[in-house]
Amino acid sequence: MTVSMKTIDESLAQLQLGASRLLRPGLPAQTVTEELTARGLRPGADLIAHYGWHDGTNSGPDVLLNDMYLLPGYYLLSLREALETYDRFVNEYHENSSWLPLLEDNSGGYVFVDCSAIDHQPVYDFDFENVENKLRHNSIRDMLATLAVAFTQGIFYKDGDGWFDMNSDAFWKLAAKMNPTAQYWIED
């Protein structure tokens, strides 16, 4: 997982994308564990490592959304933001209390990890418009590995106008190949 994290960081910097300077430093494992267990969530090793890598993305009035993206269309939530969203999901919308959002698209879409079991924490897609939440990756490790390969294969790129973009068809095929049991990537 560390190799994928390093590849993603290096790729963001090499492409001179905003996220390379906006990603926050990681948090101590103890902080992550305490914050999550206080909500009744079970933090697995990948989730703890994920927040040890980066604690979300800095934002502000002068920051473009595109500059915050870890992958095209989604930015990394800080642990504080993830828990605030979690509280809203559970208390206001009565969603599953084992779901912790990791990534947000800023239009109601999220990528979340299922923290119901400590030894297996799959990653799902969430959208208020869709009732069915489909499996995207079997783990955070698989998610980061998929992103790292997308960077190294040039599937994620900076376009001529400076926007972070991707070859959607190529990413879909890559993600389906690397995550063969994930329903999200299966064409209907």
C-alpha positions as CSV (number, residue, x, y, z in Angstrom):
1,M,0.0,0.0,0.0
2,T,2.9,2.3,0.7
3,V,4.1,1.9,-2.9
4,S,0.7,3.0,-4.2
5,M,0.7,6.0,-1.9
6,K,4.2,7.0,-3.0
7,T,3.3,6.5,-6.7
8,I,0.2,8.7,-6.3
9,D,2.1,11.5,-4.5
10,E,4.9,11.4,-7.1
11,S,2.4,11.4,-10.0
12,L,0.4,14.4,-8.6
13,A,3.7,16.3,-8.2
14,Q,5.1,15.3,-11.6
15,L,1.8,16.4,-13.3
16,Q,2.0,19.6,-11.2
17,L,-1.5,19.1,-10.0
18,G,-3.0,21.2,-7.2
19,A,-3.5,18.2,-4.9
20,S,0.2,17.7,-4.7
21,R,0.5,20.8,-2.6
22,L,-3.0,20.8,-1.0
23,L,-3.0,17.3,0.5
24,R,-2.6,17.5,4.3
25,P,0.0,15.6,6.3
26,G,-1.2,12.3,7.8
27,L,-2.5,11.8,11.3
28,P,-1.0,9.5,14.1
29,A,-2.6,6.0,14.2
30,Q,-3.7,6.6,17.7
31,T,-5.7,9.7,16.7
32,V,-7.4,7.9,13.8
33,T,-8.2,4.9,16.0
34,E,-9.6,7.0,18.9
35,E,-11.7,9.2,16.6
36,L,-13.2,6.3,14.7
37,T,-13.9,4.0,17.7
38,A,-15.6,6.9,19.5
39,R,-18.3,6.7,16.8
40,G,-18.4,2.9,17.0
41,L,-16.5,2.4,13.8
42,R,-13.9,-0.3,13.5
43,P,-10.7,1.0,11.9
44,G,-8.8,-1.6,10.0
45,A,-5.1,-1.4,9.2
46,D,-5.7,0.0,5.7
47,L,-8.0,2.8,7.0
48,I,-5.5,3.8,9.7
49,A,-2.7,3.8,7.0
50,H,-4.9,5.8,4.7
51,Y,-5.2,8.6,7.2
52,G,-1.6,8.2,8.2
53,W,-0.7,9.0,4.6
54,H,-2.9,12.2,4.2
55,D,-5.6,13.8,6.3
56,G,-7.7,15.1,3.5
57,T,-7.2,18.1,1.2
58,N,-6.8,21.8,2.2
59,S,-9.5,24.0,0.7
60,G,-10.2,27.7,0.8
61,P,-12.0,30.5,-1.0
62,D,-9.2,30.7,-3.6
63,V,-8.8,27.0,-4.2
64,L,-10.4,25.5,-7.3
65,L,-12.2,22.2,-6.8
66,N,-10.2,20.7,-9.7
67,D,-7.0,21.5,-7.8
68,M,-8.3,19.4,-4.8
69,Y,-8.8,16.2,-6.7
70,L,-7.0,13.0,-5.7
71,L,-8.5,11.4,-8.8
72,P,-10.5,13.2,-11.4
73,G,-13.9,14.2,-9.9
74,Y,-13.1,13.2,-6.3
75,Y,-11.2,14.8,-3.4
76,L,-10.0,13.3,-0.2
77,L,-11.9,14.2,2.9
78,S,-10.1,14.9,6.1
79,L,-10.9,12.7,9.1
80,R,-12.8,15.7,10.6
81,E,-14.8,16.2,7.4
82,A,-15.4,12.5,7.0
83,L,-16.8,12.3,10.6
84,E,-19.0,15.4,10.1
85,T,-20.4,13.8,6.9
86,Y,-20.7,10.5,8.7
87,D,-22.7,12.2,11.5
88,R,-25.0,13.8,9.0
89,F,-25.5,10.5,7.1
90,V,-26.3,8.6,10.3
91,N,-28.3,11.1,12.3
92,E,-30.2,13.0,9.6
93,Y,-30.4,10.5,6.7
94,H,-30.4,7.3,8.7
95,E,-27.8,5.7,6.6
96,N,-25.7,2.7,7.6
97,S,-23.7,3.5,10.7
98,S,-20.7,1.4,9.5
99,W,-20.1,3.6,6.4
100,L,-17.3,6.2,6.6
101,P,-16.9,8.5,3.5
102,L,-13.4,8.8,2.2
103,L,-13.8,10.7,-1.0
104,E,-16.4,13.3,-2.2
105,D,-17.3,14.7,-5.6
106,N,-19.0,17.8,-4.2
107,S,-22.3,17.0,-5.9
108,G,-23.7,14.3,-3.6
109,G,-21.5,11.5,-4.6
110,Y,-19.1,9.7,-2.2
111,V,-16.7,6.8,-2.0
112,F,-17.0,5.2,1.4
113,V,-15.4,2.3,3.3
114,D,-17.5,-0.2,5.2
115,C,-16.2,-0.4,8.8
116,S,-18.5,-3.1,10.0
117,A,-15.6,-5.6,10.2
118,I,-12.0,-4.8,11.1
119,D,-10.4,-7.5,8.9
120,H,-12.4,-6.8,5.7
121,Q,-13.3,-3.2,4.8
122,P,-14.6,-2.9,1.2
123,V,-15.0,0.4,-0.6
124,Y,-18.4,1.3,-2.1
125,D,-19.9,4.0,-4.3
126,F,-22.6,6.2,-2.7
127,D,-25.0,8.6,-4.4
128,F,-28.3,9.9,-3.0
129,E,-30.0,9.3,-6.3
130,N,-29.1,5.6,-6.4
131,V,-30.6,3.2,-3.9
132,E,-28.0,0.5,-4.6
133,N,-24.5,1.1,-3.4
134,K,-22.1,-0.9,-5.5
135,L,-18.8,-2.4,-4.5
136,R,-15.9,-0.4,-6.2
137,H,-12.9,-2.1,-4.5
138,N,-12.4,-4.9,-2.0
139,S,-10.3,-2.7,0.1
140,I,-8.6,0.7,0.4
141,R,-5.4,-1.1,-0.6
142,D,-7.1,-2.1,-3.9
143,M,-8.5,1.3,-4.5
144,L,-5.1,3.0,-4.1
145,A,-3.4,0.4,-6.2
146,T,-6.0,1.0,-9.0
147,L,-5.3,4.8,-8.8
148,A,-1.6,4.3,-8.8
149,V,-1.7,2.2,-12.0
150,A,-4.0,4.7,-13.6
151,F,-1.4,7.4,-13.0
152,T,1.5,5.3,-14.2
153,Q,-0.3,4.3,-17.4
154,G,-1.2,7.9,-18.2
155,I,-4.9,7.3,-17.8
156,F,-5.0,10.2,-15.4
157,Y,-3.4,13.3,-16.9
158,K,-3.4,17.1,-17.0
159,D,-5.0,18.3,-20.2
160,G,-3.9,21.2,-22.4
161,D,-5.9,23.7,-20.3
162,G,-4.3,22.5,-17.1
163,W,-7.3,20.5,-15.8
164,F,-6.9,17.1,-14.1
165,D,-8.7,14.6,-16.4
166,M,-8.8,11.0,-17.3
167,N,-9.5,8.6,-20.2
168,S,-12.8,7.4,-18.7
169,D,-13.0,4.2,-20.9
170,A,-9.4,3.2,-20.1
171,F,-10.0,3.8,-16.4
172,W,-13.2,1.8,-16.4
173,K,-11.4,-1.1,-18.1
174,L,-8.4,-0.9,-15.8
175,A,-10.6,-0.8,-12.6
176,A,-12.7,-3.7,-13.9
177,K,-9.5,-5.8,-14.5
178,M,-8.0,-4.9,-11.1
179,N,-11.2,-5.3,-9.2
180,P,-12.9,-8.3,-10.9
181,T,-15.5,-8.9,-8.1
182,A,-16.6,-5.3,-7.9
183,Q,-20.1,-4.8,-9.3
184,Y,-19.5,-1.1,-9.9
185,W,-17.2,-1.7,-12.9
186,I,-19.5,-4.3,-14.5
187,E,-21.4,-3.0,-17.5
188,D,-25.1,-3.4,-17.3
